[in-house]
Amino acid sequence: MKLKGICRKYGIGGSIYYSWKAKYGGVSVSELKRMKELEAENTWLKRMYADLVLENRAEVYNDQRYHNARGKLLSPVCLCGEKYRIRCFITV
């Protein structure tokens, strides 16, 4: 089977085939497995960092809203997410 037939069978273009060949041509199976594990770990770490940044920004926002300059009474409102609870304050 020619390259065009193989690419058509798997739904990829010839340029993608050659870029994959250049990237993964001399890599062994064990190295590919290790790269996949590292990519999964990197994705997990990025998500964890994003969650921490979001949590930190929510806390800073709530502190700023709670201690506003006008001195108005603020009422807590709970916004529930999948992994955590965020308390926001609204002006009454």
C-alpha positions as CSV (number, residue, x, y, z in Angstrom):
1,M,0.0,0.0,0.0
2,K,1.3,3.4,-0.9
3,L,1.6,6.3,1.5
4,K,-1.4,8.1,0.1
5,G,-3.6,5.0,0.7
6,I,-2.3,4.7,4.3
7,C,-2.9,8.3,5.1
8,R,-6.4,8.2,3.6
9,K,-7.1,5.1,5.7
10,Y,-6.2,6.8,8.9
11,G,-7.5,10.2,8.0
12,I,-4.3,12.1,8.1
13,G,-2.5,14.3,5.5
14,G,0.9,13.6,4.1
15,S,2.5,16.6,5.8
16,I,1.3,15.3,9.2
17,Y,2.8,11.9,8.4
18,Y,6.2,13.5,7.7
19,S,6.1,15.7,10.7
20,W,5.3,12.7,12.9
21,K,8.1,10.7,11.2
22,A,10.6,13.5,11.9
23,K,9.4,13.8,15.5
24,Y,9.0,10.2,16.5
25,G,11.1,8.4,13.8
26,G,14.1,7.2,16.0
27,V,12.2,6.9,19.3
28,S,11.8,3.6,21.0
29,V,8.5,2.3,22.5
30,S,9.7,2.8,26.1
31,E,10.7,6.4,25.3
32,L,7.3,7.0,23.8
33,K,5.6,5.6,27.0
34,R,7.8,7.8,29.2
35,M,7.0,10.9,27.1
36,K,3.2,10.2,27.4
37,E,3.6,9.8,31.2
38,L,5.5,13.1,31.4
39,E,2.8,14.9,29.3
40,A,0.1,13.5,31.5
41,E,1.9,14.7,34.6
42,N,2.5,18.1,33.1
43,T,-1.2,18.4,32.3
44,W,-2.1,17.5,35.8
45,L,0.4,20.0,37.3
46,K,-1.0,22.8,35.0
47,R,-4.5,22.0,36.1
48,M,-3.5,22.0,39.8
49,Y,-1.7,25.4,39.3
50,A,-4.7,26.9,37.5
51,D,-7.0,25.7,40.4
52,L,-4.7,27.3,43.0
53,V,-4.5,30.6,41.0
54,L,-8.2,30.7,40.7
55,E,-8.7,30.0,44.4
56,N,-6.2,32.7,45.3
57,R,-7.8,35.2,43.1
58,A,-11.2,34.4,44.6
59,E,-9.8,35.0,48.1
60,V,-8.2,38.3,47.1
61,Y,-11.4,39.4,45.4
62,N,-13.5,38.5,48.4
63,D,-11.1,40.3,50.8
64,Q,-11.3,43.4,48.6
65,R,-15.1,43.2,48.4
66,Y,-15.5,42.5,52.2
67,H,-13.2,45.4,53.1
68,N,-14.6,48.0,50.7
69,A,-13.8,51.6,51.1
70,R,-17.4,52.7,51.6
71,G,-18.0,50.6,54.7
72,K,-21.3,49.1,53.5
73,L,-22.5,45.9,55.0
74,L,-21.7,43.0,52.8
75,S,-23.7,39.7,52.7
76,P,-22.0,36.4,51.9
77,V,-23.2,34.4,48.9
78,C,-21.9,30.9,48.3
79,L,-20.9,29.9,44.7
80,C,-20.4,26.1,44.6
81,G,-18.0,24.6,42.1
82,E,-17.1,21.0,41.3
83,K,-14.0,20.9,43.4
84,Y,-14.3,23.8,45.9
85,R,-16.5,26.4,47.4
86,I,-16.1,30.1,46.8
87,R,-17.6,32.7,49.1
88,C,-18.5,35.9,47.4
89,F,-19.8,39.0,49.1
90,I,-22.5,41.2,47.7
91,T,-23.6,44.7,48.8
92,V,-26.9,44.7,50.7
